[in-house]
Amino acid sequence: MALSTTEEQTAAPPRVVMEAGIDPLWKMAAYVSLGGAALWAFLLFRWMTFSAFSWTPLGAELALTNWPPVLPYVIYGGLFAADLVVGVGLLRGMKWARVTGLVTAVLAILLAFTYFALLREFWGATVILALALFKLLLLTRQVGWSLAYPAAFWLGIFFITPMIIVFIVSLGERTRLGTVAYPPFELNNIGIYFNDYIRFFSRISGEFIYLRIFARSVWIAILNTIICLVVGYPFAYWIARQPKQYRGMLIFLVMIPFWTNFLVRTYAWILILRDSGPINNFWTITLHQQALMLADNSAFFTWLAEVTSRKLPLLFNQPAVMMGLFYGFLPFMILPLYSNLEQLDWNLLEAAADLGANARQSFLRILLPLSMPGIVAGSVIVFIPSLGAYVTPDLMGGAKVSLLGNLLQQQFMTVRNWPFGSAIGFIMMAIMLAATLVYFRTLAKNQQMT
């Protein structure tokens, strides 16, 4: 029996109307605005209670003392009210709050730059800029940038901005007082801004002094990377093949040196390798005395007595620098290699052996290609800091082995030639970046071919 239209409507299940909630990005922007309101409220409270609590004045507060007394109340109170209204409005889903939030974010960005330009107060300007940019990204619904914002802001402030400053300084020239000056800008004479870059690749007193230092630094960095790889690969392989319950302890032993400051470890090597250290004491005292006692019995002991009469040159030379770099950066090679080798399927090696492959073929065709990501990661991590090393060449080289790091320190701290030092740093960074990109591209092509 067919139901009537009224009965069909009565029998139909009720329709559920889903209402959209508050946009999560807007909600996050609301919390950021409320956080900014709390910050302005705290600064206003400080200003109102300076005499009662004896606060330590901030840079902005010292500057505001030179202005009319009502100005701090207007600035702090206005910013507090604006952020509070925007935050509450966004939490309630008000559309006008988004537009108001965008306007206040842009004004806060301008305020941050103005504040830094007038007072040169870095941290206060950074906090204002960080909150304003984050709120701007959230309100414009930039999901990807919003998620990556903390890391991106950190890199922008403490990496990209300093590199821009270094490049700008490198375009200047050193004055007689050690300050930085910039020549008048002329299109016909624009090459004068790059004189320090040209100087790095030019002859000084008939020799390429700076290119020789650069070549020495690259050679030592490459050699140290190769030595760390040759020593670290078998060790990482051995750890990866141990029973699982022992691997954690072995990696823990590899990481123990990180618990001690690198400078302290370098001084420890100096104490070991110096002329009055345990190695030279054994060589020139213990071994020399035994050789003298047996010198009448054999020509070998006569020769040994003569050799041990002189101390071994273990310190303040290039081999000492290489030993210090190898000791300092070996764990950085072992850890990426172990992380890669631990994840390998060892059944592939057994399958290769069953198919007739010997140990050499299994290593070259299976183990080496599969462990290449760990080799690349470890090589890059070791090569880049080895190229710019400063502490080890300075202490264990005894100012006799000058590398790029020592050259930079001399230009900035001794000669006070900041433009040339900045140019050297920028050249070093550009060459390392280019070499790293070429290395990764070549590796990617080789992996595609195989």
C-alpha positions as CSV (number, residue, x, y, z in Angstrom):
1,M,0.0,0.0,0.0
2,A,1.6,3.3,-1.1
3,L,2.1,6.0,1.4
4,S,0.8,9.5,0.9
5,T,3.1,12.5,0.5
6,T,2.5,13.6,4.0
7,E,3.2,10.1,5.4
8,E,6.4,9.9,3.3
9,Q,7.6,13.2,4.7
10,T,6.8,12.0,8.2
11,A,8.6,8.7,7.7
12,A,11.8,10.2,6.3
13,P,14.7,10.6,8.7
14,P,15.4,14.2,9.9
15,R,18.0,16.1,8.0
16,V,21.1,17.0,10.0
17,V,22.5,20.4,9.2
18,M,26.3,20.6,9.8
19,E,27.5,24.0,10.8
20,A,31.0,25.0,10.1
21,G,33.1,25.9,13.1
22,I,35.8,28.5,13.5
23,D,38.6,28.2,11.0
24,P,41.6,26.6,12.8
25,L,44.0,29.1,11.2
26,W,41.8,32.0,12.4
27,K,41.6,30.4,15.9
28,M,45.4,30.2,16.0
29,A,45.6,33.8,14.8
30,A,43.2,34.7,17.7
31,Y,45.6,33.0,20.2
32,V,48.5,34.9,18.7
33,S,46.6,38.2,19.0
34,L,45.7,37.4,22.6
35,G,49.3,36.6,23.3
36,G,50.3,40.0,21.8
37,A,47.6,41.7,24.0
38,A,49.1,40.0,27.1
39,L,52.6,41.3,26.1
40,W,51.3,44.8,25.7
41,A,49.4,44.6,29.0
42,F,52.6,43.4,30.7
43,L,54.6,46.3,29.3
44,L,51.9,48.8,30.3
45,F,51.9,47.3,33.8
46,R,55.7,47.7,34.0
47,W,55.4,51.3,32.9
48,M,52.7,52.0,35.6
49,T,54.6,50.3,38.4
50,F,58.2,51.4,37.8
51,S,58.6,53.2,41.0
52,A,56.9,50.4,43.0
53,F,58.9,47.4,41.7
54,S,62.1,49.0,40.5
55,W,62.1,47.3,37.2
56,T,65.2,47.1,35.1
57,P,64.4,49.5,32.2
58,L,64.3,48.1,28.6
59,G,65.6,50.0,25.6
60,A,62.2,51.1,24.5
61,E,61.3,52.3,28.0
62,L,64.4,54.4,28.2
63,A,63.6,55.9,24.9
64,L,60.0,56.7,25.9
65,T,61.2,58.7,28.9
66,N,62.3,61.4,26.4
67,W,58.7,61.7,25.1
68,P,55.6,63.2,26.6
69,P,54.4,61.0,29.6
70,V,51.1,60.2,28.0
71,L,52.7,58.6,24.9
72,P,53.5,55.2,26.5
73,Y,49.9,54.9,27.8
74,V,48.6,55.6,24.3
75,I,51.0,53.2,22.5
76,Y,50.8,50.3,25.0
77,G,47.1,50.8,25.6
78,G,46.2,51.1,22.0
79,L,48.1,48.0,20.9
80,F,46.7,46.1,23.9
81,A,43.1,47.1,22.9
82,A,43.6,46.3,19.2
83,D,45.0,42.8,19.8
84,L,42.4,42.0,22.4
85,V,39.5,43.1,20.1
86,V,41.0,41.2,17.2
87,G,41.6,38.0,19.3
88,V,38.1,38.0,20.8
89,G,36.5,38.8,17.4
90,L,38.3,35.9,15.7
91,L,37.3,33.4,18.4
92,R,33.7,34.4,17.9
93,G,34.0,34.0,14.1
94,M,33.5,37.7,13.3
95,K,34.4,38.5,9.7
96,W,35.4,42.0,10.5
97,A,38.0,40.7,12.9
98,R,40.0,39.2,10.0
99,V,40.2,42.5,8.2
100,T,41.1,44.3,11.4
101,G,43.7,41.6,12.2
102,L,45.3,42.0,8.8
103,V,45.5,45.8,9.3
104,T,47.0,45.5,12.8
105,A,49.5,42.9,11.6
106,V,50.8,45.2,8.8
107,L,50.9,48.1,11.2
108,A,52.9,45.9,13.7
109,I,55.4,45.0,11.0
110,L,55.9,48.7,10.2
111,L,56.2,49.4,13.9
112,A,58.9,46.7,14.3
113,F,61.1,48.1,11.5
114,T,60.6,51.7,12.8
115,Y,61.4,50.7,16.3
116,F,64.6,49.0,15.2
117,A,65.6,51.9,13.0
118,L,65.1,54.5,15.8
119,L,66.4,52.6,18.8
120,R,68.6,49.8,17.4
121,E,67.0,47.4,19.9
122,F,67.1,43.9,18.2
123,W,65.2,41.6,20.5
124,G,62.2,43.8,21.0
125,A,61.9,44.4,17.3
126,T,62.3,40.7,16.6
127,V,59.4,39.7,19.0
128,I,57.0,42.3,17.5
129,L,58.0,41.2,13.9
130,A,57.6,37.5,14.7
131,L,54.1,37.8,16.1
132,A,52.9,40.1,13.4
133,L,54.2,37.9,10.5
134,F,52.8,34.8,12.1
135,K,49.4,36.4,12.4
136,L,49.5,37.7,8.8
137,L,50.2,34.2,7.5
138,L,47.4,32.7,9.5
139,L,44.8,35.3,8.5
140,T,45.8,34.9,4.8
141,R,45.4,31.1,5.1
142,Q,49.0,30.3,4.1
143,V,48.9,26.7,5.5
144,G,52.3,25.6,4.4
145,W,54.1,28.7,5.5
146,S,52.2,28.8,8.8
147,L,53.4,25.2,9.6
148,A,57.0,26.0,8.6
149,Y,56.9,29.5,10.1
150,P,59.0,28.9,13.3
151,A,61.9,27.3,11.5
152,A,61.6,29.7,8.5
153,F,61.6,32.8,10.8
154,W,64.6,31.5,12.7
155,L,66.5,30.9,9.5
156,G,65.5,34.2,8.1
157,I,66.6,36.2,11.1
158,F,69.7,34.3,12.1
159,F,71.0,33.0,8.8
160,I,69.6,34.8,5.7
161,T,69.7,38.3,7.2
162,P,73.3,38.0,8.5
163,M,74.4,36.7,5.1
164,I,72.9,39.7,3.5
165,I,74.6,42.0,6.0
166,V,77.9,40.2,5.3
167,F,77.5,40.7,1.5
168,I,76.7,44.4,2.0
169,V,79.8,44.8,4.2
170,S,82.0,43.1,1.6
171,L,81.1,45.7,-0.9
172,G,82.7,48.5,1.2
173,E,86.3,49.3,1.9
174,R,88.4,49.7,5.0
175,T,89.2,53.1,6.2
176,R,92.4,54.1,8.0
177,L,90.6,53.9,11.3
178,G,89.3,50.4,10.6
179,T,85.7,51.3,9.9
180,V,83.7,50.5,6.8
181,A,83.1,53.1,4.1
182,Y,81.3,52.8,0.8
183,P,82.4,54.7,-2.4
184,P,79.8,56.8,-4.3
185,F,77.6,54.7,-6.5
186,E,78.3,55.1,-10.2
187,L,77.3,52.7,-13.0
188,N,80.5,53.3,-14.9
189,N,82.6,52.4,-11.9
190,I,80.5,49.6,-10.3
191,G,83.5,47.2,-10.2
192,I,85.1,49.2,-7.3
193,Y,82.6,47.5,-5.0
194,F,84.1,44.1,-5.8
195,N,87.7,45.0,-5.2
196,D,88.0,42.7,-2.2
197,Y,86.7,39.7,-4.2
198,I,89.3,40.5,-7.0
199,R,92.0,40.7,-4.3
200,F,91.3,37.2,-3.1
201,F,92.1,35.8,-6.6
202,S,95.0,38.2,-7.3
203,R,98.7,38.0,-6.7
204,I,100.0,39.6,-3.6
205,S,103.8,40.3,-3.7
206,G,104.0,38.0,-6.7
207,E,102.2,35.0,-5.2
208,F,98.6,33.8,-4.9
209,I,98.7,33.9,-1.1
210,Y,94.9,33.6,-0.5
211,L,94.4,31.0,-3.2
212,R,97.2,28.9,-1.6
213,I,95.4,29.1,1.8
214,F,92.1,28.2,0.2
215,A,93.7,25.2,-1.7
216,R,95.3,24.0,1.6
217,S,92.0,24.3,3.4
218,V,90.2,22.3,0.7
219,W,92.9,19.7,0.6
220,I,92.9,19.2,4.4
221,A,89.1,19.1,4.4
222,I,89.0,16.4,1.6
223,L,91.7,14.4,3.2
224,N,90.1,14.5,6.6
225,T,86.7,13.4,5.1
226,I,88.4,10.5,3.3
227,I,90.2,9.4,6.5
228,C,87.0,9.6,8.5
229,L,85.1,7.6,5.9
230,V,87.8,4.9,5.7
231,V,87.9,4.5,9.5
232,G,84.3,5.2,10.2
233,Y,82.6,2.9,7.6
234,P,84.0,-0.4,8.9
235,F,83.3,0.7,12.5
236,A,79.7,1.7,11.7
237,Y,79.3,-1.6,9.7
238,W,80.6,-3.5,12.7
239,I,78.2,-1.8,15.1
240,A,75.2,-2.4,12.7
241,R,76.0,-6.2,12.6
242,Q,76.1,-6.5,16.4
243,P,73.1,-7.9,18.3
244,K,70.4,-5.3,18.9
245,Q,70.9,-5.2,22.6
246,Y,74.5,-4.1,22.2
247,R,74.1,-1.4,19.5
248,G,72.7,1.2,21.8
249,M,75.7,0.9,24.2
250,L,78.2,1.1,21.3
251,I,76.6,4.2,19.8
252,F,76.5,5.7,23.3
253,L,80.3,5.2,23.5
254,V,80.6,7.0,20.2
255,M,78.6,9.9,21.4
256,I,80.5,10.3,24.8
257,P,83.0,12.8,23.3
258,F,80.1,15.2,22.6
259,W,79.7,15.5,26.4
260,T,83.0,17.4,26.6
261,N,83.6,20.8,25.1
262,F,85.5,20.6,21.8
263,L,88.0,23.2,23.1
264,V,88.8,21.1,26.1
265,R,89.3,18.0,24.0
266,T,91.7,19.9,21.8
267,Y,93.7,21.1,24.8
268,A,93.8,17.5,25.9
269,W,95.5,16.5,22.7
270,I,98.0,19.4,23.1
271,L,98.9,18.0,26.5
272,I,99.4,14.6,25.0
273,L,101.5,15.7,21.9
274,R,103.6,18.5,23.4
275,D,107.3,18.1,24.0
276,S,106.8,17.4,27.7
277,G,103.8,15.1,27.0
278,P,103.6,11.4,27.8
279,I,104.6,10.3,24.2
280,N,107.7,12.4,24.0
281,N,108.7,11.6,27.6
282,F,108.5,7.9,26.8
283,W,110.5,8.5,23.6
284,T,113.3,10.7,24.9
285,I,113.5,9.3,28.5
286,T,112.3,5.8,28.9
287,L,113.1,4.4,25.4
288,H,116.3,6.5,25.1
289,Q,117.7,5.2,28.4
290,Q,117.1,1.6,27.4
291,A,118.7,2.2,24.0
292,L,121.8,3.7,25.7
293,M,122.1,0.7,27.9
294,L,122.0,-1.7,25.0
295,A,124.0,0.5,22.5
296,D,127.2,-1.6,22.9
297,N,125.4,-4.8,22.0
298,S,124.0,-3.9,18.6
299,A,124.2,-1.2,15.9
300,F,120.4,-1.0,16.0
301,F,120.3,0.2,19.6
302,T,123.1,2.7,18.8
303,W,120.9,4.1,16.0
304,L,117.9,4.0,18.3
305,A,119.7,5.9,21.0
306,E,120.7,8.6,18.6
307,V,117.1,8.9,17.2
308,T,115.5,9.0,20.6
309,S,117.8,11.8,21.8
310,R,115.6,14.2,19.8
311,K,112.0,14.9,20.6
312,L,109.3,13.9,18.1
313,P,107.7,16.9,16.2
314,L,104.1,15.9,17.1
315,L,102.7,19.4,17.6
316,F,102.4,22.6,15.7
317,N,102.4,21.2,12.2
318,Q,100.0,19.9,9.6
319,P,99.9,16.3,10.8
320,A,98.9,17.5,14.2
321,V,96.1,19.6,12.6
322,M,95.0,16.5,10.7
323,M,95.0,14.4,13.9
324,G,92.9,17.0,15.7
325,L,90.3,17.3,12.8
326,F,90.1,13.5,12.5
327,Y,89.5,13.1,16.2
328,G,86.9,15.9,16.3
329,F,84.8,14.9,13.3
330,L,85.0,11.1,13.3
331,P,81.7,10.7,15.3
332,F,80.0,12.9,12.7
333,M,80.9,10.3,10.0
334,I,80.0,7.2,12.1
335,L,76.5,8.3,13.2
336,P,75.0,8.9,9.7
337,L,76.7,5.7,8.4
338,Y,75.3,3.6,11.3
339,S,71.8,5.1,10.9
340,N,71.9,4.0,7.2
341,L,73.5,0.6,7.6
342,E,71.2,-0.3,10.5
343,Q,68.2,-0.2,8.2
344,L,69.6,-2.4,5.5
345,D,68.2,-5.8,4.7
346,W,71.2,-8.2,5.4
347,N,69.4,-11.0,3.6
348,L,70.4,-9.3,0.3
349,L,74.1,-10.1,1.1
350,E,73.2,-13.7,1.8
351,A,71.2,-13.9,-1.4
352,A,74.2,-12.6,-3.3
353,A,76.5,-15.1,-1.7
354,D,74.0,-17.9,-2.7
355,L,74.1,-16.7,-6.3
356,G,77.9,-16.9,-6.4
357,A,79.0,-13.4,-5.5
358,N,82.2,-13.1,-3.5
359,A,82.7,-10.5,-0.7
360,R,84.1,-7.9,-3.1
361,Q,81.2,-8.1,-5.5
362,S,78.7,-8.1,-2.7
363,F,80.2,-4.9,-1.3
364,L,80.6,-3.0,-4.6
365,R,77.2,-4.0,-6.1
366,I,74.9,-4.2,-3.0
367,L,76.3,-2.8,0.2
368,L,78.0,0.3,-1.2
369,P,75.1,1.5,-3.4
370,L,72.6,1.0,-0.6
371,S,74.8,2.8,2.0
372,M,75.5,5.7,-0.3
373,P,73.0,8.0,1.4
374,G,74.8,7.6,4.7
375,I,78.2,8.1,3.0
376,V,76.9,11.3,1.4
377,A,75.4,12.6,4.6
378,G,78.5,11.9,6.6
379,S,80.9,13.3,4.0
380,V,79.0,16.6,3.8
381,I,78.7,16.9,7.6
382,V,82.5,16.3,8.0
383,F,83.7,18.3,4.9
384,I,81.9,21.6,5.5
385,P,83.1,22.2,9.2
386,S,86.6,20.9,8.3
387,L,86.9,23.5,5.6
388,G,86.0,26.3,7.9
389,A,87.8,24.9,11.0
390,Y,89.4,27.5,13.2
391,V,90.1,26.2,16.7
392,T,92.1,23.1,15.8
393,P,94.4,24.8,13.2
394,D,95.0,27.7,15.6
395,L,95.8,25.6,18.7
396,M,97.4,22.4,17.2
397,G,98.9,24.2,14.2
398,G,100.5,26.9,16.4
399,A,99.9,29.6,13.8
400,K,102.1,27.7,11.4
401,V,99.2,26.1,9.5
402,S,96.9,28.9,8.3
403,L,93.5,27.9,6.9
404,L,90.5,29.9,5.9
405,G,89.1,30.0,9.4
406,N,92.3,31.5,10.7
407,L,92.4,34.0,7.8
408,L,88.9,35.1,8.6
409,Q,89.8,35.6,12.3
410,Q,92.8,37.7,11.3
411,Q,90.9,39.9,9.0
412,F,88.1,40.6,11.5
413,M,90.0,40.7,14.9
414,T,93.6,41.6,14.1
415,V,93.7,43.6,10.8
416,R,90.1,44.8,11.3
417,N,89.5,44.7,7.6
418,W,85.8,43.7,7.8
419,P,85.1,44.2,4.0
420,F,87.8,41.8,3.0
421,G,86.9,39.3,5.7
422,S,83.3,39.4,4.6
423,A,84.3,38.9,1.0
424,I,86.4,35.8,2.0
425,G,83.5,34.4,4.0
426,F,81.0,34.9,1.1
427,I,83.4,33.4,-1.4
428,M,83.9,30.4,0.9
429,M,80.2,29.9,1.4
430,A,79.5,30.2,-2.4
431,I,82.2,27.7,-3.3
432,M,81.0,25.2,-0.7
433,L,77.4,25.6,-1.8
434,A,78.3,25.1,-5.5
435,A,80.5,22.1,-4.7
436,T,77.7,20.5,-2.6
437,L,75.1,21.1,-5.3
438,V,77.3,19.6,-8.0
439,Y,78.1,16.6,-5.7
440,F,74.4,15.9,-5.0
441,R,73.4,16.3,-8.7
442,T,76.2,13.9,-9.8
443,L,75.1,11.4,-7.1
444,A,71.5,11.7,-8.2
445,K,72.4,11.0,-11.9
446,N,74.6,8.0,-10.9
447,Q,71.8,6.5,-8.9
448,Q,69.3,7.0,-11.8
449,M,71.8,5.2,-14.1
450,T,72.1,2.3,-11.7
